[in-house]
Amino acid sequence: MSNSVADRHRVVNFGCRLNIAEGEAVRTALRDAGASDTIVFNSCAVTDEAVRQARQAVRRALREHPDAEVVVTGCAAELEAGRFEAMGALVVANDAKGLTQSYANIGVSPRRRGPNTGALQIAPARDRPPPSRGNMDTYTPTPKSYTPALSGADHARAFLGVQTGCSHSCTFCATVLARGTARSATVDAVVEAARTALARRQREIVLTGVDLASYGDDSGTSLASLVEALLALPVERLRLSSLDPDRVDDALFALLTQEPRVMPHVHLSLQAGDDMVLTRMKRRHRRADAVRLVERLKAARSEIAIGADLIAGFPTEDDSMFANSLALIDDCDIVFGHIFPYSPRAGTPAARMPQVGRRVARDRAATLRAANARRRHRWLDAQAGTMTQMLVERDGMCGHAENFAALTLAAPAAPNSIVPVRLRARDGERMIAESIAA
């Protein structure tokens, strides 16, 4: 969770990098609308826990700030609008959260807060029938264009949202219910947003989206073509967020492995390491595909660091299936694991499958995290004595290497600078680095 605070309003972002980028559009819309005394929660719904955290934060804000307007948007607001409205919060639909008109008159005059006190949903949900809770596969929302979302100027790294929604039907995921089918921003619009980031002297651009690898499917272009267009700009460092392994085509593979300004850090949406589980998830790759892709990436560019999304305790997952996912951490050399226990999402097919139980899912997630931490620590330890380029972030002390290793400088440097460093030793999850002469 991160905050963006202005004099008269506050935006609290939960969840993914895309939400962080879109949160800046919310902040701008609030400012342009003249909203005052307003707290906006930009929520996430990837897990039950994410939704629970959003509800908890909203309740606390309503209790502690009785004179403020409390607004909820984002994925949890799409899925549980009525519940947030009943609390006394206002709800703004995902597709409307960056629009100035969504916040017109908010905070201009006080209103008596309470459950069901009038029409609380400021902006209607997408022009679609409500999704079927019984069968998510019947859900076919009307696509809309997407405006790129660019995070704020107060950080060395710019998160640039280029795509939203998803047109796949993974059985565990409620994203399509919250964000609809995949829609991409135009290449020209993304390039213009990148120019804004460069004008701010932001040194690294991170491309993000709900299903980033599907960028351009709705407009006849591709993620590789977008990356090539961005590299025509004076971009110093370009990083990609999570990619589906089955969508890394030859053009994108070449950019990941041959273009020095594309950072050597590939995060893959793997989800599991067992073929039966992957089949029941309706994923589009198999275990061998993931292992083969990582082997090819490492053979072509050995310094590439691998990250991955993994779900523990998916319905029907037995001990042997889980063992295959656990082994995937070593087989794919995963050093940055985004690991979480499965939680059933209402309206998804997986919620109707035989469940393994929350305690089992939590225990398996803990086992995966421990294995991933051991692998990451070995990887970090092996980098002692090597040299890399560090992007120094706001405090002048912390930042990231090209391979996304977290670094701490032994002595401060100018924030937002890129400095050559030598890595000395690991300190917990970070490497201690010292600046060296260029």
KALINMO-V52953 format. One record per pair of residues at least 6 apart in sequence whose C-alpha atoms are under 6 Angstrom apart, sorted by the first residue. I is the first residue (numbers start at 1). GAP is how many residues later the second one is. Records with the same first field share a line. If there is no record, write none. Layout:
I=GAP + GAP
//
This chain:
1=12 + 13
2=10 + 11
3=8 + 9
4=6 + 7
8=28 + 29
9=27 + 28 + 29 + 30
10=29
11=28 + 29
12=29 + 30
13=7 + 29
14=29 + 30
15=29
18=143 + 190 + 191
21=128 + 129 + 130 + 138
22=127
24=127 + 128
25=73
26=71 + 72
29=69 + 70 + 71
33=67 + 70 + 71
35=71 + 72
36=71
37=31 + 70
38=30 + 31 + 32
39=31
40=31 + 32
41=31
42=31 + 32
43=30 + 31 + 32 + 33
44=6 + 31 + 32
45=6 + 30 + 31
47=296
48=295
51=25
70=19
71=18 + 19 + 20
72=19
73=18 + 19 + 20 + 21
74=20
75=103
78=100
86=29 + 30
87=28
88=25 + 26 + 27
90=30 + 31
91=30
92=30 + 31
93=30 + 32
102=21
128=13
131=8
133=214
134=213
136=211 + 212
141=39
145=38
146=37 + 38 + 39
147=38
148=13 + 14 + 37 + 42
149=11 + 12
150=9 + 10
151=7 + 8
156=46 + 47 + 237 + 260
157=45 + 47 + 48
158=47 + 48
159=47
160=46 + 47 + 48
161=47 + 48
162=23 + 47
163=20 + 21 + 46
164=18 + 19 + 45 + 46
165=14 + 15 + 16 + 17 + 45
166=10 + 15 + 16 + 45
167=14 + 15
170=111 + 112
171=110 + 177 + 178 + 179
172=176 + 178
184=31 + 32
203=33
204=33 + 34
205=33
206=32 + 33 + 34
207=33
208=33
213=30 + 34
215=7 + 8
216=6
224=27 + 28
236=25
237=24
238=23 + 24
239=23 + 24
242=25 + 26 + 27
243=25 + 26
244=24 + 25
246=39
257=43 + 44
263=139
264=40 + 139
265=39 + 40 + 138
266=40
267=39 + 40 + 41
268=40
269=39 + 40
270=38 + 39
271=38 + 39 + 40
272=38 + 53
273=14 + 51 + 52 + 55
274=47 + 50 + 51
275=11 + 12
291=41
294=38
305=98
306=28 + 29
307=27 + 28 + 29 + 30
308=29 + 30
309=29 + 30
310=29
311=28 + 29 + 30 + 31
312=29 + 30 + 49 + 52 + 53
313=29 + 48
314=28
315=38 + 39 + 40 + 41
316=38
335=40 + 41
340=25
341=20 + 21 + 24
344=7
384=39 + 40 + 41
385=38 + 39
386=36 + 37
387=34 + 35
388=32 + 33
389=12 + 30 + 31
390=10 + 11 + 28 + 29
391=8 + 9 + 26 + 27
392=6 + 7 + 23 + 24 + 25
393=6 + 22 + 23
394=21
396=16 + 17 + 18 + 19
397=11 + 12 + 15
398=9 + 10
399=8
400=6 + 7
406=24
407=23 + 24 + 25
408=24 + 25
409=23 + 24 + 25
410=23 + 24
420=15 + 16
421=12 + 13 + 14 + 15
422=11 + 12
423=9 + 10
424=8 + 9
425=6 + 7
//
